[in-house]
C-alpha cells in the first residue's frame, strides 16, 4: 500500500466507523484518528459543549477546519469522520480529492440496536429516545445525507465488514 494513503470512513452515526476504523488501521499498520476527537483536542471543548455554546453552524466550521488540516497531512492514516461531516461545506469533495472515501452502509435496524446497546451516552442526538424514535431519526438522517454518502469511492454494505474485503476494494481502486 502507498505510504501516503488516506482512508476516510463515512456513514450514519452507529454505522461502525470508529470500530471498523481501528481494525482497519491496525491491519494496515496506519495510525487511526477520529475527527470528533481531533476537534475536541484542537478546540479544548467536548462536542456537546461546542453545540450548546456556539451552535451547529460554528461546529460545522470547526469540523471543516480540522478536516482540512488532517487532509493536508503528508502521511497515511485511517480517519473516522463524524456522520454529518461529508454533508457540509463541500467536505465530501475535499475528502474525495485527498483521500479514499469508504461509505459504511449498515441497515438502520442494526444501527438502532447498536445505539440502544451503547445507551447513547456519547450520542446527544439520540438521548432519551426509544427504538422507534431512533429508527425514525436514522431514516430522516439517511434521507438528508444519502446523496453525499453515495459519492464515496468505495461502498461497503451490510453488517459484517471485513478488512480483507476493503483491502481488495482498495487494491482494485489503486490499480485503476
C-alpha positions as CSV (number, residue, x, y, z in Angstrom):
1,X,0.0,0.0,0.0
2,X,1.1,3.6,-0.6
3,X,2.8,5.3,2.3
4,X,0.6,8.4,2.0
5,X,-2.8,6.6,1.6
6,X,-5.6,8.3,3.4
7,X,-8.8,6.3,4.1
8,X,-11.8,8.3,5.4
9,X,-14.8,6.3,6.7
10,X,-18.2,7.9,6.3
11,X,-21.7,6.8,7.3
12,X,-24.5,7.3,9.7
13,X,-23.9,7.5,13.5
14,X,-23.6,4.0,14.8
15,X,-22.5,2.5,11.4
16,X,-19.2,1.3,12.9
17,X,-16.8,4.0,11.6
18,X,-14.8,4.1,14.8
19,X,-14.8,0.3,15.5
20,X,-14.0,-0.7,11.9
21,X,-11.6,2.2,11.5
22,X,-9.5,1.0,14.4
23,X,-9.4,-2.6,13.0
24,X,-8.5,-1.3,9.5
25,X,-5.8,0.9,10.8
26,X,-4.3,-1.9,12.8
27,X,-4.4,-4.2,9.8
28,X,-2.8,-1.6,7.5
29,X,-0.2,-0.5,10.2
30,X,-1.6,3.0,9.8
31,X,-2.4,5.4,12.6
32,X,-6.1,5.8,13.4
33,X,-7.8,9.1,14.0
34,X,-11.4,10.1,15.0
35,X,-12.4,13.5,13.6
36,X,-14.6,14.4,16.6
37,X,-11.7,13.6,19.0
38,X,-9.4,15.8,16.9
39,X,-11.9,18.6,17.0
40,X,-12.2,18.3,20.8
41,X,-8.4,18.3,21.2
42,X,-7.9,21.3,18.8
43,X,-10.6,23.5,20.4
44,X,-10.3,22.2,24.0
45,X,-14.0,21.6,24.2
46,X,-16.2,18.5,24.1
47,X,-18.6,18.2,21.0
48,X,-21.7,18.7,23.1
49,X,-20.2,21.8,24.7
50,X,-19.4,23.2,21.2
51,X,-23.0,22.6,20.2
52,X,-24.5,24.2,23.3
53,X,-22.2,27.2,23.4
54,X,-21.8,28.0,19.7
55,X,-24.5,26.0,17.8
56,X,-24.3,23.6,14.9
57,X,-23.1,26.3,12.4
58,X,-19.9,27.0,14.3
59,X,-19.4,23.3,15.0
60,X,-19.5,22.6,11.2
61,X,-16.9,25.4,10.6
62,X,-14.6,23.9,13.3
63,X,-15.2,20.4,11.7
64,X,-14.2,21.7,8.3
65,X,-11.2,23.5,9.6
66,X,-10.0,20.3,11.3
67,X,-10.8,18.1,8.3
68,X,-8.8,20.4,6.0
69,X,-5.8,20.2,8.4
70,X,-6.0,16.4,8.6
71,X,-6.3,16.0,4.9
72,X,-3.2,18.1,4.4
73,X,-1.0,15.7,6.5
74,X,1.7,14.1,4.4
75,X,1.2,10.6,5.8
76,X,-1.0,7.5,5.6
77,X,-3.9,7.1,8.1
78,X,-7.4,5.9,8.6
79,X,-9.9,8.6,9.7
80,X,-13.4,8.1,11.1
81,X,-15.4,11.2,10.2
82,X,-18.5,12.4,12.0
83,X,-21.7,11.3,10.4
84,X,-22.6,14.7,9.2
85,X,-19.2,15.8,8.1
86,X,-19.5,14.9,4.4
87,X,-22.7,16.8,4.1
88,X,-21.5,20.4,4.9
89,X,-19.1,23.0,3.4
90,X,-18.2,20.8,0.4
91,X,-16.4,18.4,2.8
92,X,-17.3,15.3,0.6
93,X,-15.5,17.0,-2.3
94,X,-12.5,17.7,0.0
95,X,-12.4,14.1,1.2
96,X,-12.6,12.6,-2.3
97,X,-9.9,15.0,-3.6
98,X,-7.3,14.0,-1.0
99,X,-8.4,10.5,0.3
100,X,-10.2,7.3,-0.5
101,X,-13.7,7.6,1.0
102,X,-15.4,4.5,2.2
103,X,-19.2,4.5,2.9
104,X,-20.3,2.0,5.6
105,X,-23.9,1.4,4.6
106,X,-25.4,-0.5,7.5
107,X,-29.1,-1.4,7.8
108,X,-31.0,1.0,10.0
109,X,-32.3,-1.8,12.3
110,X,-28.7,-2.8,13.0
111,X,-27.6,0.7,13.8
112,X,-30.6,1.2,16.1
113,X,-29.7,-1.9,18.0
114,X,-26.1,-0.7,18.3
115,X,-27.3,2.7,19.5
116,X,-29.6,1.2,22.1
117,X,-26.9,-1.2,23.3
118,X,-24.5,1.7,23.8
119,X,-27.1,3.5,25.9
120,X,-26.4,6.5,23.7
121,X,-24.4,8.3,26.4
122,X,-22.0,9.7,23.9
123,X,-24.6,10.5,21.2
124,X,-26.6,13.5,22.3
125,X,-28.7,13.3,19.1
126,X,-30.3,10.1,20.3
127,X,-30.5,10.6,24.1
128,X,-33.9,9.9,25.6
129,X,-35.2,8.1,22.5
130,X,-36.7,4.7,22.3
131,X,-36.0,2.2,19.5
132,X,-38.9,3.5,17.3
133,X,-37.8,7.1,17.7
134,X,-34.2,6.1,16.9
135,X,-35.3,4.4,13.7
136,X,-37.3,7.5,12.7
137,X,-34.3,9.8,13.4
138,X,-32.0,7.5,11.4
139,X,-34.4,7.4,8.5
140,X,-34.5,11.2,8.5
141,X,-30.7,11.4,8.6
142,X,-30.3,8.9,5.9
143,X,-32.7,10.8,3.6
144,X,-30.8,14.0,4.2
145,X,-27.3,12.5,3.9
146,X,-27.6,9.7,1.4
147,X,-26.7,11.7,-1.7
148,X,-23.4,12.8,0.0
149,X,-22.6,9.3,1.2
150,X,-23.1,7.8,-2.2
151,X,-20.3,9.9,-3.6
152,X,-17.8,7.7,-1.7
153,X,-15.2,5.9,-3.8
154,X,-16.0,2.6,-2.0
155,X,-19.3,1.4,-0.6
156,X,-19.5,-1.5,1.9
157,X,-23.0,-2.7,2.6
158,X,-24.3,-5.0,5.3
159,X,-23.4,-5.6,8.9
160,X,-20.2,-7.6,8.7
161,X,-17.4,-5.7,7.0
162,X,-14.0,-7.4,6.8
163,X,-10.7,-5.7,6.4
164,X,-9.9,-8.3,3.7
165,X,-12.9,-7.1,1.7
166,X,-11.8,-3.5,2.0
167,X,-8.2,-4.4,1.1
168,X,-9.4,-6.0,-2.1
169,X,-11.5,-2.9,-2.9
170,X,-8.6,-0.5,-2.1
171,X,-6.2,-2.5,-4.3
172,X,-8.7,-2.5,-7.1
173,X,-9.2,1.2,-6.8
174,X,-5.4,1.9,-6.6
175,X,-4.7,-0.2,-9.7
176,X,-7.2,1.7,-11.8
